[in-house]
């Protein structure tokens, strides 16, 4: 003879199943999900203004008060040529972008700001314009510390700036095993 489960057993089983399901979701049920936040990982400005797409717009300089090169790409997603503008550090730079095309500022043009308004690592206000629209953003200032930017520093990059950063024989890794006599190697 088969016995039907009692109401108490049904309730207990349902409670256990609900607890297991809740436990399987972990903290994600109530906490912010960083992986759901979409963004463009970039060293510079990423902004759309009208049909103009401003990408990786930044300044490269050897120091505050020194000339700085404006770099990045301006693309035109529209069907007509457009004039795009970037105002930074009190100077305005304009570029004509062909329909469906793109202009890489450091390759196709040479835009040099007279004086970097802040030291590398800082951000400065920038106004982007296209199609009669504008947007306020912030451009990061970089120097030649990153090798990919060294050729872009106006006047050239001074290699002596990073000589003290070179790894020596004992500077790789960390901890006591990497230092001193008989240290664990």
C-alpha positions, -999 to +999 in steps of 0.1 A: +000+000+000+013+034-010+013+062+015+006+098+004+030+123+017+017+143+046+010+181+043+039+187+067+063+167+045+051+186+014+056+219+032+091+209+044+101+197+009+089+230-007+107+251+019+139+231+014+136+235-024+131+273-021+161+276+003+183+256-021+172+278-050+178+310-031+212+296-020+221+289-056+216+325-066+240+336-039+244+373-033+237+381-069+200+383-062+203+416-044+238+430-053+249+451-083+261+430-113+293+445-126+291+424-157+258+439-167+273+474-169+283+481-205+311+506-211+339+512-235+373+505-220+394+533-233+422+556-222+404+586-237+370+601-245+343+579-260+314+601-270+288+603-298+277+637-310+253+637-339+268+615-366+303+619-351+318+592-330+347+605-309+369+576-298+400+576-276+404+613-275+433+623-252+463+646-249+500+633-249+526+656-234+560+655-216+546+676-187+523+704-175+528+736-194+545+717-223+530+712-258+505+684-260+494+663-290+456+657-294+451+621-305+422+598-311+397+590-339+366+608-352+343+587-373+313+597-393+283+573-392+263+596-414+258+598-452+272+633-456+307+648-448+307+666-414+329+691-396+337+680-361+353+701-334+373+695-302+378+723-278+404+716-251+428+738-231+413+769-246+420+759-282+396+746-308+406+720-334+384+712-364+384+682-387+364+673-418+353+637-417+341+621-449+307+603-450+311+568-436+348+575-429+371+582-401+400+605-393+428+594-370+440+626-354+476+615-348+480+601-383+458+623-406+463+656-388+486+673-364+468+690-336+491+704-310+479+722-278+503+750-270+504+741-233+491+711-214+468+726-188+477+700-162+502+672-155+500+637-170+474+617-152+449+646-149+417+651-168+407+683-185+374+695-198+368+691-235+339+702-257+330+680-287+309+694-315+294+681-347+262+686-367+253+717-346+253+696-314+278+696-286+288+675-256+309+682-226+335+655-217+369+651-200+401+642-218+429+624-200+465+637-202+491+610-208+529+611-212+554+587-227+554+564-197+533+540-218+556+529-247+528+532-273+526+569-267+563+578-267+565+586-304+535+610-300+551+632-273+557+666-290+594+673-291+602+636-284+602+614-253+631+617-228+642+581-222+659+592-189+625+597-174+619+560-171+655+547-166+650+543-129+619+520-136+639+493-153+638+459-136+670+447-121+681+412-113+663+410-080+632+432-087+609+407-103+583+391-080+578+400-044+582+388-009+611+376+012+619+347-012+632+372-037+655+391-014+685+384+007+709+355+011+696+320+006+661+332+001+640+302-011+651+299-048 
